[in-house]
Each structure stands twice: as structure tokens, then as C-alpha cells.
Amino acid sequence: MNKYFIFIILLFATGCVAVEVSPKAGTTVVAKKPTAEPMTKMDYIFNGMTQKEVEAVLGDKLTIGYIRGQSDDKAFKEITINSPYKQEELAIQSGKYDVLYYYTHVVRADDIIAEDEMTPLVFEDGKLIGKGWDFLFRLKGSEHNP
């Protein structure tokens, strides 16, 4: 009976142990956790804004994580990317558009910025006319549906 009692005590005690594993000093990278919350101020962007106004709100750099400095340095340094991350000019029958792609959320923490992690903003003559993939696909689809 005494053996069973000790076994049960040990079983409960092992459930309280936590172990932290970290890579070698100087190579630690801390990335932001995947989240459904946007990393940018996309909610402050609305149709009719100029491209300069949008860039002023969203900024020209985005912090996507932090990296630890040298082994004797306890401070973390920011890992930033350009914002917008990508841009293109779209020429279709209805006109010419500038499309700016902003990195707005993490879908998979895989060190790759995929299209489904970006939000496109569509500008015509320097004014925002729509945002999001649905708007962009409708605009491109209108080329084939006169």
C-alpha cells in the first residue's frame, strides 16, 4: 500500500515541473505569436484618403519581431520590414490602379510573408478606392465582365 501512495505522490509532483529550452546565446529570435488581431492600424484607413495620408497612418516600417544581441547584451533589437511590403501597378480596361500590399496579420509562424498575410489597398489617381482581397478580385474580375 505504501508503494502505491508514493507512486501517486510522485505522479502529482511531476505534473508541476516545467522545463524551458532555449537555443545558444546570441541566436535567440523572438517572433510575434500568431494572432487574429491586426499588426497595423488598418481600421483607421478609409476610402477617399490619399496615398500619402495612408502611408502617414501605417508608417514606412513594421516591427515583426525581435532578436537578442550579443551574448553579453541583454537588449533585444527590432526586426523590421518595409511597409508597404509590396506594390504593383494594375492596368485593366477600367483604368490604371496602384496596389499597395501591407503585411497585416500572421497566419502561420513560418518566417514567410505569404499573400494571405497581407492586405491590398487599391488607389486610383492617388486616392484609396478600396481595400482587401475581395475588392481587388472584383476589380480584376470586372476586366472580363464589361
N, C-alpha and C positions, 0 to 999 in steps of 0.2 A: 504494500500500500504506500509505503514511504517513497518508493521509486516513482510511482505514478504522480505523486504530489510534487516531487522535484521536477519531473518532466513537464508538468503543466506550468509551473512557475517559470521554467526556462523558456517555454513556448511563448508565454506572455511577455517576457523580458526581451526576447529577440524581435518582437513586433515594435519595440520602441527605439530601435537602433537605426540611425540614418548615416549614410556614408556619402561624402562629397568627393567627386572625382573631377580633377581639372588637368588640362594639358600642361606642358612645360611652361615655365615662366617666360614671359616675353612673347608668347604666341597666342594668348587668350583673346578670342574675339567674342564680344557680346553683341548679339543681334537682337533686334526688337522681336518680341513674340508675335506669332501670327494673331491677327485680330480683325474683327469685322469693322472696327472703328477706323475712320479715315485718318491718314497721317497729315493731311493738308487741310487748308481752310476752304475746301471746295463748296461748302454750304454758303459761303459769302460771295460766290460768283453767280451772276445772273445775266440773262440776255440783255444786249444793249451796251454792255461795258466795252470799253476799248481794250485792245491787246495790252497796252501799257498799264491800264488800270488792273487788269487781271494779273499781269506779271508783278505789279506792286503788292497785290494781296498775297499771292502764292510764293513770291520770292524767287530768287535765281539759284538757290541751293537747297537741298533737302538732306537732313541727317537721317541715315538709315541704320546706324549702329555705332558702336564704339570699339576701340582696340586699346589694349593695355600697352603702355610704353615699355621702356627697357625694364629689366628685372628689378632694378633699384628704384624705378619710378613708379609710384603708386597711382599716378593720374591716368585717366583714360583720354584718348584722343578721338575726336569725331570722325566717322566715315561719312562723307557726303557725296552726293551725285548732283549733276546739273539738273535744273528744273526750268523749263520742261525737259523731260528725259529725251524726247524725240520730237521732230517736227517734219511735216511734209506739205507740199503744195498739191492740191487736188484740183484737176481741171476736168470738168464734165460739161455736158451740154447746157446745164442751167447756169454755169459760171465758173469762176476760179475761187478757190477757198484755201485758206491756210488752216492746217490742222496741227494743234499742239497736243502732245501726249504727256500727261502728268502722272507720275508714279504716286498712287493714292492709297493703296492697301496691299497687305501681304496675303496671298492665298496659300502659298507653300513656302516654307523657310528653306529654300534650296539654293540660295546665292544667285538666283537668276531672276531678272526682272522680265516677266512674261507680259504679253499683251493683256491678259485678263487681270493684271495687277495695275493697269494704267487706265486713266480716264481721258478720252479725247475731247478737246474743246475746238469747235469749228468757228472760224472767223471769216466774214465776208466784208471786204473793204475796211479791214481793221476793227470791225465790231463783232462781238460774240453773237452768234445766231443760234447756237445750240451746244449741248454737251452730252456726253455719254455715247456708248456703242450703239444703242437703239437709234439715236438721232443720226449718227454717221452712216449706219447701214441703210436707213430710209433715204438719206440724201444720195448715197451711191446707187440705190435701187431706183430712184426717180430718173436716173440717166436712161434706164432701159424701159421705163414706162412713161412715154410722153403724154 
